[in-house]
């Protein structure tokens, strides 16, 4: 195998992966990578479009003998999630990723690797730069902001495409063919805050929920992991009912599409009640450890005196509405798919809670592979918001990717996998958003599949990519493109 980066980057895929790893490409910061892709196409006299959302579409004519084969759309996204370890000095706005090989895995040093979805970009560039790979006409589209809003894909002008076949390269499991995904939508309940003067006879304590595993709000939602926001709501309901305490702020979670791992509240309590509240919190600590012993055995509750002070606290009515929201905003699996064993059909995740001077915001990510169920959950959110006198903001709506059992492209990928590896590829669906749904919604009759190599710990500084798997998937893609005459 490859023992160092110099050897690895002699492979065309990893040559381009290393090149784009030198370019900042966090979501919302894609101008430089988009310009690079545009120049790449121009330098090779390929037809190219760069649109207002910085999506790049590059077209390459069919090789000899493939002019009658159907045009193929190759698709991935250029942006990456930018996370780093606390002790890592790295500026994602300008610094290149520091690639390193460990065994047969590729890592970045102290940061996310960006294999999600840099590997798709690298595959596409290697295809476009090749002179010896037989293929039909190619329409390569690399989108922006997939990791945040899917705005890039949602903004693509479908008139640019002739192809009715789409190969998405944004999957993360070798030997599996993705053929369906969920749609999603974001809802944010906005609670106006009324403030009251704080008592000068109370002291401030911070109550925190820690030690939860969290995870992707689609892929990990069926693992029954604890949601720090929901747990904090239960605890606060008990404390504010039993003790005359005030609340200054509530916050929890960082991203709407991640199950929140931590949450905290600042509360003002009487000195006479400190010991009793500490005992009550210890009881809740034991309760949560018991409830989550299998999914989150490391959960714990912090209770510490705070040095901060404030002249105001949330009004009792605001606290009531906030706690009601934490208790009643749904979280978790809302329905299972009865056609595919083990597949979540619908879910919702109360991912982020924030407090400002004027409002408290509760952000949820709703997902479903059934459009009507997705909007039913939105209706439920509207009803709850209206009951509590809150505004509800709705955005980031993207469509589902329905399973097509008659897909000719699926059958071709199954056949070519069997021919190449003498084995059956596993057909899967995921409870997460994939851009295939957006393109199927835009291009009537589009047939799509998604493939990709083995990736691990994506969206974390421990993200790593299997080098053999990446090469294996590249060869599988090239082999299948050669067989496109059969469609």
Buried (B, 14 or more C-beta within 10 A) or exposed (E): EBEEBEEBBEBBBBBBBBBBBEBBBBBBBBEBBBBBBBEBBEEEEBEBBBBEBBBBBBBBEBBEEBEEBBBBBBBBBBBBBBBBEEEEEBEBEEEBBEBBBEEEBBBBBBBBBBBBBBBBBBBBBBBBBBEEBBBBBBBBBBBBBBBBBBBBBBBBEEEBBEBBBBBBBBBBBBBBBBBBBBBBBBBBBBBEBEBBEBEEEBBBBBBBBBBBBBBBBBBBBBBEBBBBBBBBBBBBBBBBEEBEBBBBBBBBBEBBBBBBBBBBBBBBBBEEBBEEBEEBBEEBBEBBBEBBEEBBEEBEBBBEEBEEEBEEBBBEEBBBBBBBBBEEBBBBBBBBBEEBEEBBBBBBBBBBBBBEEEBBBBBBBBBBBBEEBBBBBBEBBBEBBEEBEBEBEBEBBBBBBBBBEEBEBBBBBBBBBEEBEEEEBEBBBBBBBBBBBBBBBBBEEBBBBBBBBBBBEBBBBBBBBBBBBBBBBBEBBBBBBBBBEEB
